Amino acid sequence: MKRVTEYLNRYGDTYRFTRQKDDSVLVEGDFDYMKVGGDFIDTPGGPFLKIGQQLSEVVNGDGFDLTIEGFTNSENGIIIQTIFRDIDQVDLNHLMDNDVIEDII
């Protein structure tokens, strides 16, 4: 099942995000004036996408709770390589540090 959502930036440009079977995400839209850095892509008016960022912080829609790991150009747009991180797999033990909690209370 492909999951699709759209992002409307502040200039009225629409970017289409389609989650692929391998959990990568195809982004289609206007990339003519895109800025690219070692760990980010930034289109005029948005979206700004950075390695390590949760994709769900940028786009709404079921199935986009993915962490960005990299970017690749394709004929149809940009492929975002992602990894799915289930909240149960994230180490939250540091939140149980009693010393930190005592300082807050």
N, CA, C and O atoms as CSV, one atom per row, in Angstrom:
chain,resi,resn,atom,element,x,y,z
A,1,MET,N,N,0.837,-1.186,0.000
A,1,MET,CA,C,0.000,0.000,0.000
A,1,MET,C,C,0.884,1.251,0.000
A,1,MET,O,O,1.710,1.430,0.895
A,2,LYS,N,N,0.710,2.102,-0.989
A,2,LYS,CA,C,1.427,3.364,-1.031
A,2,LYS,C,C,0.674,4.396,-0.204
A,2,LYS,O,O,-0.552,4.486,-0.255
A,3,ARG,N,N,1.420,5.155,0.540
A,3,ARG,CA,C,0.832,6.248,1.302
A,3,ARG,C,C,1.302,7.554,0.689
A,3,ARG,O,O,2.490,7.734,0.422
A,4,VAL,N,N,0.372,8.456,0.471
A,4,VAL,CA,C,0.653,9.707,-0.238
A,4,VAL,C,C,0.118,10.871,0.573
A,4,VAL,O,O,-0.971,10.799,1.141
A,5,THR,N,N,0.896,11.946,0.622
A,5,THR,CA,C,0.431,13.194,1.211
A,5,THR,C,C,1.057,14.341,0.442
A,5,THR,O,O,2.040,14.149,-0.273
A,6,GLU,N,N,0.500,15.518,0.583
A,6,GLU,CA,C,1.017,16.683,-0.119
A,6,GLU,C,C,1.386,17.774,0.873
A,6,GLU,O,O,0.784,17.907,1.939
A,7,TYR,N,N,2.387,18.547,0.492
A,7,TYR,CA,C,2.874,19.670,1.285
A,7,TYR,C,C,2.714,20.930,0.443
A,7,TYR,O,O,3.225,20.997,-0.675
A,8,LEU,N,N,2.013,21.922,0.966
A,8,LEU,CA,C,1.820,23.198,0.279
A,8,LEU,C,C,2.720,24.222,0.960
A,8,LEU,O,O,2.537,24.525,2.139
A,9,ASN,N,N,3.703,24.762,0.211
A,9,ASN,CA,C,4.627,25.705,0.848
A,9,ASN,C,C,4.064,27.125,0.832
A,9,ASN,O,O,2.972,27.367,0.319
A,10,ARG,N,N,4.819,28.050,1.396
A,10,ARG,CA,C,4.304,29.420,1.560
A,10,ARG,C,C,4.145,30.171,0.244
A,10,ARG,O,O,3.500,31.219,0.215
A,11,TYR,N,N,4.721,29.658,-0.853
A,11,TYR,CA,C,4.547,30.281,-2.165
A,11,TYR,C,C,3.457,29.612,-2.989
A,11,TYR,O,O,3.234,29.977,-4.143
A,12,GLY,N,N,2.782,28.643,-2.404
A,12,GLY,CA,C,1.709,27.955,-3.108
A,12,GLY,C,C,2.147,26.768,-3.941
A,12,GLY,O,O,1.337,26.188,-4.664
A,13,ASP,N,N,3.436,26.393,-3.851
A,13,ASP,CA,C,3.935,25.220,-4.571
A,13,ASP,C,C,3.573,23.956,-3.805
A,13,ASP,O,O,3.655,23.921,-2.578
A,14,THR,N,N,3.176,22.926,-4.530
A,14,THR,CA,C,2.796,21.660,-3.914
A,14,THR,C,C,3.877,20.618,-4.144
A,14,THR,O,O,4.371,20.450,-5.259
A,15,TYR,N,N,4.234,19.922,-3.073
A,15,TYR,CA,C,5.174,18.801,-3.138
A,15,TYR,C,C,4.428,17.553,-2.711
A,15,TYR,O,O,3.748,17.533,-1.685
A,16,ARG,N,N,4.567,16.527,-3.508
A,16,ARG,CA,C,3.870,15.261,-3.256
A,16,ARG,C,C,4.862,14.258,-2.664
A,16,ARG,O,O,5.916,14.008,-3.249
A,17,PHE,N,N,4.528,13.688,-1.515
A,17,PHE,CA,C,5.349,12.705,-0.814
A,17,PHE,C,C,4.661,11.354,-0.913
A,17,PHE,O,O,3.528,11.194,-0.457
A,18,THR,N,N,5.346,10.374,-1.513
A,18,THR,CA,C,4.789,9.034,-1.674
A,18,THR,C,C,5.720,8.031,-1.020
A,18,THR,O,O,6.861,7.865,-1.449
A,19,ARG,N,N,5.237,7.362,0.017
A,19,ARG,CA,C,6.040,6.337,0.683
A,19,ARG,C,C,6.071,5.089,-0.187
A,19,ARG,O,O,5.031,4.604,-0.633
A,20,GLN,N,N,7.273,4.574,-0.424
A,20,GLN,CA,C,7.472,3.414,-1.273
A,20,GLN,C,C,7.474,2.125,-0.440
A,20,GLN,O,O,7.503,2.167,0.790
A,21,LYS,N,N,7.442,1.001,-1.122
A,21,LYS,CA,C,7.418,-0.294,-0.427
A,21,LYS,C,C,8.644,-0.512,0.446
A,21,LYS,O,O,8.561,-1.187,1.472
A,22,ASP,N,N,9.790,0.055,0.048
A,22,ASP,CA,C,11.021,-0.124,0.819
A,22,ASP,C,C,11.190,0.940,1.912
A,22,ASP,O,O,12.271,1.068,2.488
A,23,ASP,N,N,10.131,1.697,2.198
A,23,ASP,CA,C,10.086,2.771,3.197
A,23,ASP,C,C,10.829,4.032,2.785
A,23,ASP,O,O,10.907,4.975,3.572
A,24,SER,N,N,11.379,4.078,1.574
A,24,SER,CA,C,11.889,5.348,1.073
A,24,SER,C,C,10.677,6.190,0.682
A,24,SER,O,O,9.559,5.684,0.588
A,25,VAL,N,N,10.914,7.474,0.458
A,25,VAL,CA,C,9.812,8.386,0.110
A,25,VAL,C,C,10.207,9.161,-1.139
A,25,VAL,O,O,11.258,9.800,-1.177
A,26,LEU,N,N,9.359,9.100,-2.159
A,26,LEU,CA,C,9.551,9.874,-3.377
A,26,LEU,C,C,8.906,11.238,-3.174
A,26,LEU,O,O,7.737,11.335,-2.800
A,27,VAL,N,N,9.686,12.296,-3.426
A,27,VAL,CA,C,9.164,13.664,-3.346
A,27,VAL,C,C,9.142,14.222,-4.753
A,27,VAL,O,O,10.158,14.235,-5.448
A,28,GLU,N,N,7.969,14.685,-5.167
A,28,GLU,CA,C,7.801,15.277,-6.493
A,28,GLU,C,C,7.386,16.726,-6.333
A,28,GLU,O,O,6.574,17.054,-5.467
A,29,GLY,N,N,7.941,17.593,-7.166
A,29,GLY,CA,C,7.617,19.015,-7.117
A,29,GLY,C,C,8.653,19.803,-7.890
A,29,GLY,O,O,9.404,19.242,-8.689
A,30,ASP,N,N,8.692,21.113,-7.651
A,30,ASP,CA,C,9.618,22.007,-8.339
A,30,ASP,C,C,10.906,22.129,-7.529
A,30,ASP,O,O,10.901,22.659,-6.418
A,31,PHE,N,N,12.011,21.633,-8.094
A,31,PHE,CA,C,13.304,21.667,-7.423
A,31,PHE,C,C,14.300,22.579,-8.138
A,31,PHE,O,O,15.507,22.466,-7.922
A,32,ASP,N,N,13.804,23.486,-8.990
A,32,ASP,CA,C,14.686,24.332,-9.795
A,32,ASP,C,C,15.625,25.195,-8.961
A,32,ASP,O,O,16.786,25.358,-9.334
A,33,TYR,N,N,15.167,25.744,-7.860
A,33,TYR,CA,C,15.978,26.663,-7.064
A,33,TYR,C,C,16.302,26.098,-5.684
A,33,TYR,O,O,16.471,26.846,-4.721
A,34,MET,N,N,16.384,24.799,-5.599
A,34,MET,CA,C,16.641,24.106,-4.348
A,34,MET,C,C,18.074,24.340,-3.885
A,34,MET,O,O,19.005,24.341,-4.690
A,35,LYS,N,N,18.241,24.539,-2.579
A,35,LYS,CA,C,19.571,24.597,-1.966
A,35,LYS,C,C,19.879,23.212,-1.415
A,35,LYS,O,O,19.003,22.538,-0.873
A,36,VAL,N,N,21.130,22.796,-1.559
A,36,VAL,CA,C,21.543,21.477,-1.093
A,36,VAL,C,C,22.803,21.627,-0.251
A,36,VAL,O,O,23.756,22.296,-0.650
A,37,GLY,N,N,22.793,20.998,0.914
A,37,GLY,CA,C,23.980,20.954,1.763
A,37,GLY,C,C,24.363,19.509,2.001
A,37,GLY,O,O,23.753,18.600,1.436
A,38,GLY,N,N,25.352,19.293,2.819
A,38,GLY,CA,C,25.797,17.935,3.090
A,38,GLY,C,C,24.738,17.068,3.733
A,38,GLY,O,O,24.722,15.851,3.547
A,39,ASP,N,N,23.848,17.698,4.495
A,39,ASP,CA,C,22.828,16.916,5.207
A,39,ASP,C,C,21.430,17.482,5.080
A,39,ASP,O,O,20.557,17.137,5.877
A,40,PHE,N,N,21.187,18.359,4.082
A,40,PHE,CA,C,19.854,18.928,3.948
A,40,PHE,C,C,19.531,19.272,2.502
A,40,PHE,O,O,20.419,19.388,1.657
A,41,ILE,N,N,18.227,19.434,2.238
A,41,ILE,CA,C,17.744,20.064,1.018
A,41,ILE,C,C,16.719,21.105,1.435
A,41,ILE,O,O,15.971,20.907,2.392
A,42,ASP,N,N,16.691,22.214,0.711
A,42,ASP,CA,C,15.802,23.318,1.068
A,42,ASP,C,C,15.274,23.941,-0.210
A,42,ASP,O,O,16.032,24.522,-0.987
A,43,THR,N,N,13.975,23.820,-0.426
A,43,THR,CA,C,13.350,24.453,-1.585
A,43,THR,C,C,12.821,25.822,-1.168
A,43,THR,O,O,12.416,25.996,-0.019
A,44,PRO,N,N,12.816,26.807,-2.089
A,44,PRO,CA,C,12.268,28.119,-1.741
A,44,PRO,C,C,10.827,27.977,-1.259
A,44,PRO,O,O,9.987,27.399,-1.948
A,45,GLY,N,N,10.557,28.499,-0.095
A,45,GLY,CA,C,9.210,28.402,0.465
A,45,GLY,C,C,8.963,27.118,1.226
A,45,GLY,O,O,7.881,26.925,1.782
A,46,GLY,N,N,9.941,26.243,1.259
A,46,GLY,CA,C,9.807,24.972,1.975
A,46,GLY,C,C,9.381,23.871,1.039
A,46,GLY,O,O,8.890,24.146,-0.056
A,47,PRO,N,N,9.554,22.657,1.434
A,47,PRO,CA,C,9.960,22.194,2.753
A,47,PRO,C,C,11.477,22.149,2.918
A,47,PRO,O,O,12.216,21.976,1.949
A,48,PHE,N,N,11.924,22.307,4.160
A,48,PHE,CA,C,13.314,22.111,4.548
A,48,PHE,C,C,13.403,20.710,5.126
A,48,PHE,O,O,12.678,20.376,6.063
A,49,LEU,N,N,14.285,19.889,4.576
A,49,LEU,CA,C,14.434,18.498,5.016
A,49,LEU,C,C,15.884,18.252,5.385
A,49,LEU,O,O,16.790,18.615,4.635
A,50,LYS,N,N,16.112,17.632,6.547
A,50,LYS,CA,C,17.465,17.423,7.051
A,50,LYS,C,C,17.638,15.990,7.532
A,50,LYS,O,O,16.720,15.399,8.102
A,51,ILE,N,N,18.816,15.442,7.300
A,51,ILE,CA,C,19.127,14.100,7.782
A,51,ILE,C,C,18.988,14.078,9.303
A,51,ILE,O,O,19.460,14.981,9.995
A,52,GLY,N,N,18.339,13.040,9.807
A,52,GLY,CA,C,18.090,12.896,11.237
A,52,GLY,C,C,16.737,13.427,11.672
A,52,GLY,O,O,16.295,13.155,12.789
A,53,GLN,N,N,16.074,14.178,10.808
A,53,GLN,CA,C,14.780,14.768,11.104
A,53,GLN,C,C,13.666,13.739,10.933
A,53,GLN,O,O,13.742,12.872,10.062
A,54,GLN,N,N,12.636,13.841,11.766
A,54,GLN,CA,C,11.445,13.012,11.596
A,54,GLN,C,C,10.630,13.609,10.452
A,54,GLN,O,O,10.278,14.788,10.490
A,55,LEU,N,N,10.334,12.814,9.453
A,55,LEU,CA,C,9.571,13.295,8.310
A,55,LEU,C,C,8.183,13.766,8.732
A,55,LEU,O,O,7.617,14.674,8.123
A,56,SER,N,N,7.639,13.145,9.776
A,56,SER,CA,C,6.305,13.529,10.258
A,56,SER,C,C,6.281,14.944,10.834
A,56,SER,O,O,5.201,15.501,11.029
A,57,GLU,N,N,7.452,15.542,11.113
A,57,GLU,CA,C,7.507,16.937,11.560
A,57,GLU,C,C,7.245,17.893,10.401
A,57,GLU,O,O,6.898,19.054,10.617
A,58,VAL,N,N,7.410,17.407,9.171
A,58,VAL,CA,C,7.269,18.246,7.986
A,58,VAL,C,C,5.951,17.992,7.274
A,58,VAL,O,O,5.249,18.931,6.900
A,59,VAL,N,N,5.618,16.729,7.089
A,59,VAL,CA,C,4.403,16.380,6.352
A,59,VAL,C,C,3.431,15.646,7.264
A,59,VAL,O,O,3.829,14.864,8.128
A,60,ASN,N,N,2.164,15.913,7.053
A,60,ASN,CA,C,1.126,15.206,7.788
A,60,ASN,C,C,0.682,14.004,6.972
A,60,ASN,O,O,0.776,14.003,5.745
A,61,GLY,N,N,0.213,13.011,7.646
A,61,GLY,CA,C,-0.296,11.838,6.951
A,61,GLY,C,C,0.134,10.571,7.650
A,61,GLY,O,O,1.215,10.499,8.235
A,62,ASP,N,N,-0.720,9.581,7.583
A,62,ASP,CA,C,-0.404,8.289,8.179
A,62,ASP,C,C,0.781,7.671,7.453
A,62,ASP,O,O,0.873,7.741,6.228
A,63,GLY,N,N,1.672,7.076,8.204
A,63,GLY,CA,C,2.768,6.342,7.600
A,63,GLY,C,C,4.011,7.151,7.305
A,63,GLY,O,O,4.897,6.662,6.605
A,64,PHE,N,N,4.113,8.372,7.811
A,64,PHE,CA,C,5.300,9.173,7.568
A,64,PHE,C,C,6.096,9.407,8.854
A,64,PHE,O,O,6.815,10.399,8.974
A,65,ASP,N,N,5.962,8.490,9.807
A,65,ASP,CA,C,6.741,8.543,11.045
A,65,ASP,C,C,8.083,7.855,10.809
A,65,ASP,O,O,8.366,6.792,11.362
A,66,LEU,N,N,8.897,8.489,9.973
A,66,LEU,CA,C,10.165,7.951,9.511
A,66,LEU,C,C,11.279,8.955,9.787
A,66,LEU,O,O,11.043,10.163,9.794
A,67,THR,N,N,12.480,8.461,10.011
A,67,THR,CA,C,13.643,9.316,10.204
A,67,THR,C,C,14.409,9.411,8.884
A,67,THR,O,O,14.699,8.393,8.255
A,68,ILE,N,N,14.733,10.630,8.471
A,68,ILE,CA,C,15.450,10.852,7.215
A,68,ILE,C,C,16.906,10.426,7.383
A,68,ILE,O,O,17.584,10.833,8.327
A,69,GLU,N,N,17.374,9.593,6.441
A,69,GLU,CA,C,18.764,9.122,6.475
A,69,GLU,C,C,19.598,9.611,5.310
A,69,GLU,O,O,20.826,9.582,5.390
A,70,GLY,N,N,18.973,10.064,4.222
A,70,GLY,CA,C,19.737,10.544,3.077
A,70,GLY,C,C,18.834,10.897,1.918
A,70,GLY,O,O,17.620,10.700,1.975
A,71,PHE,N,N,19.449,11.430,0.843
A,71,PHE,CA,C,18.709,11.884,-0.326
A,71,PHE,C,C,19.392,11.390,-1.598
A,71,PHE,O,O,20.618,11.306,-1.666
A,72,THR,N,N,18.583,11.067,-2.599
A,72,THR,CA,C,19.078,10.653,-3.908
A,72,THR,C,C,18.202,11.290,-4.977
A,72,THR,O,O,16.980,11.340,-4.837
A,73,ASN,N,N,18.825,11.776,-6.043
A,73,ASN,CA,C,18.052,12.293,-7.182
A,73,ASN,C,C,17.463,11.130,-7.958
A,73,ASN,O,O,18.062,10.058,-8.037
A,74,SER,N,N,16.287,11.344,-8.530
A,74,SER,CA,C,15.684,10.366,-9.427
A,74,SER,C,C,15.046,11.117,-10.590
A,74,SER,O,O,14.945,12.343,-10.563
A,75,GLU,N,N,14.618,10.387,-11.599
A,75,GLU,CA,C,13.974,11.020,-12.754
A,75,GLU,C,C,12.687,11.731,-12.366
A,75,GLU,O,O,12.316,12.730,-12.982
A,76,ASN,N,N,12.007,11.223,-11.350
A,76,ASN,CA,C,10.705,11.766,-10.964
A,76,ASN,C,C,10.763,12.777,-9.828
A,76,ASN,O,O,9.745,13.381,-9.490
A,77,GLY,N,N,11.931,12.971,-9.236
A,77,GLY,CA,C,12.044,13.892,-8.111
A,77,GLY,C,C,13.213,13.517,-7.227
A,77,GLY,O,O,14.304,13.221,-7.713
A,78,ILE,N,N,12.983,13.531,-5.951
A,78,ILE,CA,C,14.015,13.182,-4.975
A,78,ILE,C,C,13.536,12.001,-4.158
A,78,ILE,O,O,12.385,11.957,-3.724
A,79,ILE,N,N,14.425,11.045,-3.951
A,79,ILE,CA,C,14.133,9.903,-3.088
A,79,ILE,C,C,14.747,10.192,-1.725
A,79,ILE,O,O,15.938,10.487,-1.626
A,80,ILE,N,N,13.943,10.107,-0.684
A,80,ILE,CA,C,14.436,10.244,0.676
A,80,ILE,C,C,14.616,8.850,1.243
A,80,ILE,O,O,13.655,8.087,1.345
A,81,GLN,N,N,15.861,8.511,1.618
A,81,GLN,CA,C,16.089,7.243,2.300
A,81,GLN,C,C,15.706,7.453,3.762
A,81,GLN,O,O,16.081,8.452,4.376
A,82,THR,N,N,14.961,6.510,4.304
A,82,THR,CA,C,14.467,6.659,5.666
A,82,THR,C,C,14.674,5.377,6.459
A,82,THR,O,O,15.017,4.328,5.915
A,83,ILE,N,N,14.456,5.498,7.746
A,83,ILE,CA,C,14.418,4.338,8.626
A,83,ILE,C,C,13.220,4.525,9.545
A,83,ILE,O,O,12.962,5.620,10.046
A,84,PHE,N,N,12.505,3.445,9.752
A,84,PHE,CA,C,11.362,3.472,10.662
A,84,PHE,C,C,11.873,3.200,12.057
A,84,PHE,O,O,12.579,2.217,12.280
A,85,ARG,N,N,11.527,4.056,12.996
A,85,ARG,CA,C,11.927,3.847,14.384
A,85,ARG,C,C,10.674,3.799,15.241
A,85,ARG,O,O,10.006,4.807,15.474
A,86,ASP,N,N,10.386,2.617,15.692
A,86,ASP,CA,C,9.257,2.417,16.593
A,86,ASP,C,C,9.632,3.002,17.941
A,86,ASP,O,O,10.752,2.804,18.413
A,87,ILE,N,N,8.714,3.716,18.565
A,87,ILE,CA,C,8.992,4.353,19.855
A,87,ILE,C,C,9.430,3.327,20.891
A,87,ILE,O,O,10.166,3.676,21.814
A,88,ASP,N,N,9.004,2.076,20.770
A,88,ASP,CA,C,9.415,1.041,21.710
A,88,ASP,C,C,10.896,0.711,21.562
A,88,ASP,O,O,11.499,0.166,22.487
A,89,GLN,N,N,11.492,1.031,20.419
A,89,GLN,CA,C,12.900,0.737,20.184
A,89,GLN,C,C,13.816,1.866,20.633
A,89,GLN,O,O,15.034,1.693,20.690
A,90,VAL,N,N,13.245,3.011,20.948
A,90,VAL,CA,C,14.044,4.158,21.340
A,90,VAL,C,C,14.389,4.036,22.823
A,90,VAL,O,O,13.526,3.736,23.648
A,91,ASP,N,N,15.656,4.270,23.150
A,91,ASP,CA,C,16.094,4.181,24.535
A,91,ASP,C,C,15.714,5.469,25.259
A,91,ASP,O,O,16.263,6.535,24.981
A,92,LEU,N,N,14.774,5.358,26.186
A,92,LEU,CA,C,14.324,6.511,26.964
A,92,LEU,C,C,14.769,6.415,28.425
A,92,LEU,O,O,14.247,7.133,29.279
A,93,ASN,N,N,15.709,5.551,28.710
A,93,ASN,CA,C,16.148,5.348,30.084
A,93,ASN,C,C,16.701,6.618,30.728
A,93,ASN,O,O,16.596,6.787,31.942
A,94,HIS,N,N,17.290,7.513,29.929
A,94,HIS,CA,C,17.832,8.744,30.489
A,94,HIS,C,C,16.744,9.605,31.132
A,94,HIS,O,O,17.037,10.449,31.979
A,95,LEU,N,N,15.506,9.393,30.735
A,95,LEU,CA,C,14.408,10.155,31.329
A,95,LEU,C,C,14.088,9.689,32.742
A,95,LEU,O,O,13.404,10.385,33.493
A,96,MET,N,N,14.576,8.526,33.095
A,96,MET,CA,C,14.329,7.980,34.425
A,96,MET,C,C,15.474,8.283,35.387
A,96,MET,O,O,15.498,7.743,36.493
A,97,ASP,N,N,16.418,9.130,34.997
A,97,ASP,CA,C,17.549,9.484,35.839
A,97,ASP,C,C,17.052,10.254,37.048
A,97,ASP,O,O,16.575,11.381,36.914
A,98,ASN,N,N,17.160,9.657,38.231
A,98,ASN,CA,C,16.647,10.257,39.466
A,98,ASN,C,C,17.318,11.573,39.797
A,98,ASN,O,O,16.666,12.473,40.327
A,99,ASP,N,N,18.620,11.717,39.498
A,99,ASP,CA,C,19.312,12.966,39.781
A,99,ASP,C,C,18.712,14.121,38.998
A,99,ASP,O,O,18.548,15.222,39.525
A,100,VAL,N,N,18.391,13.868,37.756
A,100,VAL,CA,C,17.783,14.904,36.920
A,100,VAL,C,C,16.395,15.245,37.445
A,100,VAL,O,O,16.036,16.419,37.538
A,101,ILE,N,N,15.622,14.236,37.784
A,101,ILE,CA,C,14.264,14.464,38.277
A,101,ILE,C,C,14.281,15.241,39.583
A,101,ILE,O,O,13.463,16.141,39.776
A,102,GLU,N,N,15.217,14.902,40.502
A,102,GLU,CA,C,15.306,15.609,41.788
A,102,GLU,C,C,15.631,17.073,41.580
A,102,GLU,O,O,15.119,17.921,42.311
A,103,ASP,N,N,16.472,17.400,40.598
A,103,ASP,CA,C,16.808,18.790,40.333
A,103,ASP,C,C,15.629,19.564,39.782
A,103,ASP,O,O,15.538,20.775,39.982
A,104,ILE,N,N,14.729,18.891,39.096
A,104,ILE,CA,C,13.553,19.561,38.534
A,104,ILE,C,C,12.513,19.822,39.602
A,104,ILE,O,O,11.859,20.865,39.603
A,105,ILE,N,N,12.360,18.869,40.515
A,105,ILE,CA,C,11.300,18.964,41.535
A,105,ILE,C,C,11.636,19.938,42.597
A,105,ILE,O,O,10.852,20.134,43.525
